[in-house]
């Protein structure tokens, strides 16, 4: 990142008044809401104009994530850029890179500039040019919101992986009915035992009486 000395103070005043962008788009994979590039720009432009600030973005390509001087100094000719890169030990990456350079400037001449570069990947159903365009839009949106300190995405850090919601433990096998409890055993009928005991006592009494 490159910047002048007073830009932080100037940008802080604008950031204090920066509104939250309208969440006008939905991520088809995470099902979360976010502010599109247009919504972020529309929400921030009035505040930027009020504080005499301007944010411009340039597409860049072919560099490395750590720094290819020719992107930061476009006034250099390709031969001069190669000479400066070689002096700093910068080598060309093996994969194609695409990115955005963002420059926040004030009418006084103060500025801050930063850039981001990522490998260009293929997307199903898209040509290389279309994939680069999608990547640039994505990087522009994040860079614009980051430089101005804007909130443009739902926070998904506290969620479960892959956007899944935790609904507690779940069973994976077939549901089975609980076993029916057996009925209690019937009460023991003691009438017959009492009758038998009474008969034996009478027989014993008769036997003893006969002896007497």
Residue pairs with C-beta under 8 A, 6 or more apart in sequence:
1 112
1 113
1 114
2 72
2 112
2 113
2 114
3 111
3 112
3 113
4 109
4 110
4 111
4 112
5 110
6 108
6 110
7 104
7 106
7 110
7 111
7 112
8 112
10 51
10 53
10 106
10 108
10 110
11 53
11 104
11 112
11 148
13 51
14 47
14 48
14 50
14 51
14 53
14 148
15 148
15 149
17 47
17 50
17 51
18 43
18 44
18 47
18 148
18 149
18 150
19 43
19 44
19 47
20 43
20 150
20 151
21 35
21 39
21 40
21 42
21 43
21 44
21 145
21 150
21 151
21 152
22 35
22 39
22 43
23 33
23 34
23 35
23 39
23 152
23 154
24 35
24 36
24 38
24 39
25 33
25 34
25 35
25 36
25 39
26 32
26 33
26 34
27 33
27 34
29 163
30 156
30 163
31 163
32 153
32 154
32 156
32 163
33 154
34 152
34 153
34 154
35 43
35 141
35 145
35 150
35 152
35 153
36 141
37 137
37 140
37 141
37 144
39 152
40 141
40 144
40 145
40 150
40 152
41 144
43 150
44 55
44 144
44 148
44 150
48 54
48 55
48 148
51 106
52 106
52 107
52 108
53 104
53 105
53 106
54 104
54 105
54 106
55 102
55 103
55 104
55 105
55 144
55 147
55 148
56 102
56 103
56 105
57 100
57 101
57 102
57 103
57 140
57 143
57 144
58 100
58 101
58 103
59 98
59 99
59 100
59 136
60 71
60 98
60 99
60 100
60 101
60 115
60 117
61 96
61 97
61 98
61 99
61 120
61 132
62 68
62 92
62 96
62 97
63 70
63 71
63 93
63 97
63 99
63 117
64 90
64 91
64 92
64 93
64 97
64 117
65 97
65 116
65 117
65 118
66 90
67 90
68 81
68 85
68 90
68 92
69 76
69 81
69 84
69 85
69 88
69 90
70 76
70 78
70 81
70 84
70 85
71 101
71 115
72 101
72 113
72 115
73 81
73 84
76 84
85 91
93 119
95 119
95 120
96 119
96 120
97 117
97 118
97 119
97 120
98 117
98 118
98 120
98 132
98 135
98 136
98 139
99 115
99 116
99 117
99 118
99 136
99 139
100 115
100 116
100 136
100 139
100 140
100 143
101 113
101 114
101 115
102 113
102 114
102 115
102 140
102 143
102 144
102 147
103 111
103 112
103 113
104 111
104 112
104 113
104 147
104 148
105 111
112 147
114 143
114 147
116 139
116 142
116 143
118 135
118 139
120 128
120 131
120 132
120 135
121 131
121 135
122 128
122 131
123 130
123 131
123 134
126 134
141 152
144 150
145 151
145 152
156 163
159 165
160 166
